[in-house]
């Protein structure tokens, strides 16, 4: 996943103003973050929506074990009403991050988070003395100076238990395991937390009805990296064939991408406008399934229990970022090769292969209502 992706979720986001007085009040509130009910822990993931949804599982596990958890994420802030029991804030401005986070007993952050944004590598050692930097994938050589042993610094049994939250936290798990599974095992085995569940606790507010339109299939055809995207022509052919099977097909794209896809769809399929991640979540929750590229939308749908078919551009079996909170399947091309520095895969993933994988997913998950 990208550190600062110009992707769907980033484009969807309405700007959040935490400057000036609001930032000052926020930092003043940090004085009240310590209390009698347990240690206060701040989680600061990297920028993607998928990353926030995955780390939310850890936040829930910590909350179940009586830690008082605050999650910082611009995207998750749009879903704060969907996350009961967890305090959620937008990312602090990099220039104010140290002040905002000073009131917590412990801060666990991703190496490519707002805490390192714009920071020279020479300052990494100083950051490593203040914060625990953790990733569920191997950490690059550039960010290795952020990895530091905090066992002597942490006081009290509750904080010392979280000392393993540094470096590559998935090291003891097979590399073929999805990130969600690695994080689950890490919380259960390395941190010895109780009542860990492979779920992030995303809960719809209001009177939304789960899979109310179970024959409505969402297609998310875009991602931040164009080389990962199947062709528009094939997505549209897939939509036509799904419609022929009696499904209602809806394309979900970001507001900036919507004009292009309205033109491509030519009125044959809806391309609704979603101004926030919360709006998209509500629509997704009442839909039947999602087919899409490798992106945060798949993790969102999976978090809500929908079957998710992910179109992946490689033949690798151990696709580590695949959605894993609900029923899911990954469909890959039957052949790939590199030509002039670019992976060629799109001609080798026919529409029929994707359609067949979708039907297999629906049948195996028993997800269609009678």
Secondary structure as GFF3:
##gff-version 3
##sequence-region A 1 370
A	DSSP	alpha_helix	8	12	.	.	.	ID=ss1
A	DSSP	alpha_helix	20	29	.	.	.	ID=ss2
A	DSSP	three_ten_helix	30	32	.	.	.	ID=ss3
A	DSSP	beta_strand	40	44	.	.	.	ID=ss4
A	DSSP	alpha_helix	49	64	.	.	.	ID=ss5
A	DSSP	beta_strand	68	72	.	.	.	ID=ss6
A	DSSP	alpha_helix	74	77	.	.	.	ID=ss7
A	DSSP	three_ten_helix	80	82	.	.	.	ID=ss8
A	DSSP	beta_strand	87	89	.	.	.	ID=ss9
A	DSSP	three_ten_helix	94	96	.	.	.	ID=ss10
A	DSSP	alpha_helix	97	101	.	.	.	ID=ss11
A	DSSP	beta_strand	106	109	.	.	.	ID=ss12
A	DSSP	three_ten_helix	121	123	.	.	.	ID=ss13
A	DSSP	alpha_helix	124	130	.	.	.	ID=ss14
A	DSSP	beta_strand	132	135	.	.	.	ID=ss15
A	DSSP	three_ten_helix	141	146	.	.	.	ID=ss16
A	DSSP	alpha_helix	157	160	.	.	.	ID=ss17
A	DSSP	three_ten_helix	161	164	.	.	.	ID=ss18
A	DSSP	beta_strand	167	168	.	.	.	ID=ss19
A	DSSP	alpha_helix	179	185	.	.	.	ID=ss20
A	DSSP	pi_helix	186	190	.	.	.	ID=ss21
A	DSSP	beta_strand	213	220	.	.	.	ID=ss22
A	DSSP	three_ten_helix	226	228	.	.	.	ID=ss23
A	DSSP	alpha_helix	232	244	.	.	.	ID=ss24
A	DSSP	beta_strand	248	251	.	.	.	ID=ss25
A	DSSP	alpha_helix	255	265	.	.	.	ID=ss26
A	DSSP	alpha_helix	277	285	.	.	.	ID=ss27
A	DSSP	beta_strand	287	293	.	.	.	ID=ss28
A	DSSP	alpha_helix	296	303	.	.	.	ID=ss29
A	DSSP	beta_strand	307	312	.	.	.	ID=ss30
A	DSSP	beta_strand	328	332	.	.	.	ID=ss31
A	DSSP	beta_strand	337	339	.	.	.	ID=ss32
A	DSSP	beta_strand	342	344	.	.	.	ID=ss33
A	DSSP	three_ten_helix	346	348	.	.	.	ID=ss34
A	DSSP	alpha_helix	351	365	.	.	.	ID=ss35
###
